[in-house]
Amino acid sequence: MMKCSSNEKVNFDAFAQDYDAILQAQLQGFGEESTYFAEYKVRLTKERLLRTAAPEPQTILEYGCGTGRNLSFLKLYFPDAKIEGCDISAESLRVAAQRTPDATLYLLDKEVPQLQYDLVFVACVFHHIAPEARADALAQIHALMKPGGELFIFEHNPYNPVTRHMVNTCPFDKDAVLLPPSELLYRIRHARLQLVEKNYALFFPAPLRVLRPLETYMGWLPLGGQYYVRARKL
């Protein structure tokens, strides 16, 4: 695990209203609207499921949905699925409810999602979870998955210097402890989940967008701004 800032716990309630503006400012150097990154991860999830002929998920949970930036894209790419989200920040969920009023949302620690899910989607959440609490979080996710259900976890790549700089300068990443892929793979195995794939992603900024079709073949290269792990509940 790799520390990037202080261990002071971030209160996401305080950032809920300004989250999008802060994130957009942080991503200026990449040359894209912040929604690009949300759609990128959901689209990649859809593509990977299609490529392996996995069944279309009928129930999807975003674990750590925050202000709901990904929920609308989950609905776009999985239009027939029931979309739900959960988070520890009540203020973030209020914003998410305005953004995606048809999604069912749960405040973790006070409410428990009512289903077991075909797909659990987790985007840049685990670096905010204290290392000693990560096994419990994965156990909770495991319990929320149907047998045969899929899990996609996206995380920042701690070996990418641009990513590390962005995390170090982001107001709501003060508590970030980045996970190298080896840690996440270790935790996946110990959570009784079957590893399906691990790949890197987000290689090219907007000025080099003409090269982005190459990213399909570059997942093995540890230079992407983020990486993802895909696992399945046996």
N, C-alpha and C positions, 0 to 999 in steps of 0.2 A: 504494500500500500504506500501511496505517496502523498505527503501533505503538501498543500499549496497555500494555506493561509492559517489563520488562528483557528482554535477549536471552539470559538464562541458560536453557540447555536443560533442559526438564522431564524428569525421570526417571519415566516412568509406572509402572515397576515399583514404586516407592515408594507410589503411590496406588491400586494395583490393588484391595486389600482394602477400602479405605474410599471408593472412587470414588463409589458410589451414594449414600452418606450425605452426602458433600461436595456432590454435585450437587443432592441434594434440599434441602439447606440453602440453596444459592445460589438456588434457584427458589421459595423460600417466597413471595416477593412476587407471583409469577404465579398462585399459588393452585391449582396442579395437582401431582399426583404426577409425578415425573420420567419415569415410563414414558409419560406422555401425549405427550411430545415425540418419543420414539422411535417410538411407533405413528403419530403424526401424519405423520412424514416417509415412513414405509413406505406408509401408506395413500394419501398424496398421490401417491407414485410409481405405485402400482397404478391409481389413478383416472386419472392422466394417460396411462398406457399404454392403458387401456381407451378413453379418450375419442378417441384417435387410431387405434384399431383396430390397435395394434401386436401382433405375435404374442406369445403368452404365453411368457415366458422359461423355458427348461428348465434353465439353469445360471446361478447368481447368485453373484457374489463381492462381499462387503463389504470394501472396501479401507480398512484402518484400523479394524478391528472392535472394538478395545479389549477391554473386559470382556464383550462379546457382548450388549449391551443391545438392539441392533437385530435380531440374528440370529433370535430367537424370533418376532419380528413378521414378518420376511421369510418364515419358514416358515409362519406363520399366513395371510398374504395370498397366498403363492405355494406352496400345499401340494404341488404336483406337481413343483416344481423341486428340483434338487440345490443345496444352500446351502453355501457355503464362505466362509471369512474369513481375513484376513491382518493382521498387525500387527508392529510392531517391539518390542513389550513382551512378554517371555516370561511375566511374572507375570500380566499382563492376559489372555493367552491361556489360562492355567491357570484363571482365573475363568470365562472364556467357555466352556471345555470342560465345566465343571460345570453351567453354565447351559443350554447347548445341546449335549448329548453326541453328538447325531447329526450335527453340523456338522463338516466337515473344516476344520482350521485350519492355517495356515502362519506360521512365524516369518520375517518378511522379513529379507533380507540373509543368511540361513542356509538358507532353503528357498524354492523357487519354486513357486507354484501350477501345477498340472499341466494345466489346461484353458485353452481360450479360452471366454469367457463371453458369454451372450446379454445379461446385464445386470450392470454394475458400479455399485455403490451406495457413495457416499462421503459421510459425514455429519460435518461440522465437523472435518475433518482438516487441510485445507490451511493454516489459519492457524497450525498447529503446524509446518509445513514451512518452513524458511528460504527466503526469496524466491529466492535463487540456486539452490535445489534443486527448485523447483516445476516447471520445464520437464522435468527428468529424471523426476519423479514422474508427470507426465502422459504422458510417452513410455512409461514402464513400464505404465501403465494402458492406453494405446493397444494395446500388444503383447498385453495380456491379453484384449482384446475380440475377439469374432468379427466378421468383416465384416457390417455391418448391425446390430451389437450396440449397445445403448443404454447411456448413462452418465448418472447423476444425481449431481450434486454439490450438497450443501447447505452453506451457510456463514452465519456471523453477518453481520448487516447493520451495517457500521461507522457508518452514518448514523443509527442508532437510539440515542438516548442511554441508554435502559434497558439495551440490549444492551451498550453500551460500559462502563457501570458494572458490570454482572455480570462481564464479562471482566476488568476491572481489579481486581476483588476476589476472583477465583477462584484458589485456590492452584495448580491445575494449568494455569492459563492464563498463567503468568509469562512464557513465551516467545512469547506470541501476537503475531502481526503480521497484523492483519485485512486481508482483501482486499476492496476495492470491487468491485462487479460488473464494472466496466470492465476491471480487471486479469484477472479470471477469463475474461471473454469473449476478451480478447486472447490469453491462453494457450491457450484452446480452439482458436482459429483456427490458431495456430502449431503445435498438436499434430496437425494434419491431421484434425480432427474437424469434423463438420457441426453447427452450432448448430441445435437444434430449437426451444427456447424458453428464456426467462429470466423468472422471476416472483418476487415477494416473497411471504412467508408469515408466519404466526404474528402476527396483528394484535391479538387480543383476549385479555386475561387472564380467569381464571375468573369474576370478578364480572360480566363482560360476555359470558359464553359464549352468551347468547341471540342475540348478533350474529354468531356465528361462521359461520353459513351464508353471510353476505355475503362471506367471504374468497374464495370461488370467483370473485367478480367484481372483486376488489381487487388482483390480482397485479401490475398495472401501477404501483401506488402505492408509492413507496420509503419506506414507514413501517413495514413489517413487521419483526419481530425477527430474521428470517432471510430468505435468498433461496435460490433454487436455479437451477441451469443444467442443462439437458438437452441432450445431444449424441449424435451417432450416428457410428459408424465407417463410412466409405464403402467 
